[in-house]
Amino acid sequence: MQHHRDNIFTLDDFDLKGKKVLLRVDINSPLDPDSGRILDDYRIRRHLDTIKELRETKLIIVAHQSRPGKNDYTTLEPHAERLSKLLRKKVEYVDGLFERHVLQKINDMDEGDILLLENARFFAEETYLKGESSWDIHENTHIVKKLSPEIDYHVHDAFAAAHRAQPTLVGFSRVVPTLAGRLMENELENLGKTFTMDVSPKIAFLGGMKAEDSIRVAEHMLGDGDVDKILTGGVVANIFLMAAGHDLGEGNKEFMEKELSGYEDIVKDAKNLLDRWPERIKMPKDVVLNVDGERNGMPLEKLPSKYPIFDIGLDTITDYRKDIEEAALIILNGPAGAFELENFSIGTKEIFKAIARSEAYSIIGGGHSTAVLEKLDLEDEIDHVSTGGGSCINFLTGRELEGVKALRRSHEAFEKNL
């Protein structure tokens, strides 16, 4: 996989001073549905480097919050307030995206001004077109047609949304030069080390609920020799255990049927991977059952049980720890169990601590994982913490992200202007 930087623009490629820059960020944050207060500003903080570097421009920020129908689908007014606090500089919230009063505001900007426009997903084009891969369709939206004459550059810094094609993310790339912001650049470079770093052993810990995604990641990484070994936890481990022929009991089976659509197919895919790489996929040796809220450890031989599995057991933790200690590169996506319940957080905590202590180059992805890191205060012990869930997974399965395609296309279109 070649390095991304050679055929995309970054902030280093243009003199942006005094220019009008439209910056697309992903500051989608957990909100308190009652008060609308931002509960965690992690994603907002991750964009500060890019914003600070653009302080001599006329900066227009576009972002989204949640999606229609959810209870945290709100305006970006609280985000503007939080940004102003973090930057110690006024970020003015504008309640629109491309209406006349918005264009007038953009027109009246001075160098150093920052506007944050309204939640882009309030506008039908942004959500309605998300499945469309045709660039023309995105370019011909009102969003792009109205905003593009007002701006000189588009900066794509929304790595967490980079797996989506939506007008504010990809629609500007042939109309004005589209540049990667610092967060985007940093993510592509660090996640790229999975494929480019020439060290071994490389291991991946795949946990959490998204079993289907994890199986795609496992298949790509094992097939291309990007990792030597995969450790499993969470629902992902349960799927592999079932694929290996373990009867986990009715409770676990019902849980899977409810949570994972088409779970029989997922088990089939997992079985196929175990047939191809039996030595390279590790599963728990023992599990922890949730017996009326209490932790109850059990070796696999003692299953099935009517109680659901909520964590990996102590023998498994010890076993996985050895692999982590010996690794030269570690990728983790997802927790080892129901970590949000104190009684069942031990597996997740121990795996995370082992990774933090290890000498390996460590990459951690997925929203839940960052929450665990913050809780354990381990962020500084990890080499790269990704802001993306879906985009991180897609990247690790070797798919080219829509946002990266847009950046490359813009480079092609505007290279001659440099």
Steps between C-alpha positions, in 0.01 A plus 500: 500500500673816388539804719204736472689821506650495155171554320288708732531867594570600859507837677868527401423521128331843483538843653165529672551835676200729445318235294146373557526140618209262549609246763301178536549345843338215692413637843199272545497476882303318768238744633275498803159471327326710769735797529674471160832526686808343338606206719834430335695740276769250395423531128484879519844513664651280231427767236665788689838464326343542158287796613795675663706460185223669304480800735612748231225395260130583487387168642156350440447173687245238392408200717214270595347372822325161513231419242128558448281321752761475777458694825840671469424635151535869582646830385873565527461795736651312799790390278574863407505593870732210586731581208516865607601391850765256379649746251459803730361675196146569380353240269172642371212257450290572190155339478516395137719338237458678165208742545535866407577616856779238523660607170481864618679406824773320302533802276551734797776293666839640593823304519500301825120472527350156562142398422340166584206429269191299589489119533546391138264207555209743553512530120345214300777488239763409758327189636294406199797463268724301729487184289570679173843438364464721195705814553280706267200449725688643800640787294156598377348540845386841627750462783797488260361739237420772753812470717773431244499849338558645848811296587856454377578163660326204659682320783385145579592421860203276583678165515223346711257563211752426223331171408192695389429675173289806585496846336689687776760222510567427133299747291757780481798300385488585129363851553769639735823342623423256784778453756545254785494667840753401767272245668424330169870496408595363841238222485599385150866499589468317832238246396707445188778365722291184536587424140839670465691437824746219445495342846372178652308357663200717418180417683143628499250481785147504358217536749170678554169442327581557134578139417438531128745789465758323712483190282563715191800657676632158605466360150681794339777513757570127506466466123743782426739402777446837674470328837638175633234431756149605596371497858125514549275636775141617545231378262770446236653226721159339553447480124838327454431264792172399338678462166749268671211281614449613860143499626472824697143438613160646417551839671801586286338371185188711556714805571684454167179450307360820645815715463650376172288476189588190299719366777507144356683638195745682726573173683550332161751767395682461831516122448650554158776717655569239769534233232754712311701634795440275803835592657463875459161571657481480878183460700435516873588190705256602770212745523312698762124453530260762627311316771243756621756780482778299665823392332529124456813366325481173314726288273361427152457128581230588753279670239218518389337722759170681508684814617648746251877549453601854604881493511812295431634288788824532700687219317420672171625834634830336602530328163424816297735704718791279388420568134473873568834506683676334205337714229677771298176653370153474653166613361198494727143555392226453758475390865540146638158487665218706650752754630237760590392275790764519774474127577577404140765757415803303622585336166483829311701689764773235515538479121521879474752523782714228343502691170588825678793328676628318193795618292297449182380774267134517603194611305156513658182569303127532561295736718448258789872436520581869542247518782681215679839668448376825651349318796830320567699815422720313252469722189862612527626141510357415157683599181191571292140534614269518199193727499323275251287193562359411158775678309769329708343158436464571128860615481619184676307281255705659222214698348578843365297754696265733312673799660839382376360447151373860507841628613677310223252622242553858608876456475456374144277791407707781653856369492582727208403810705788446743 
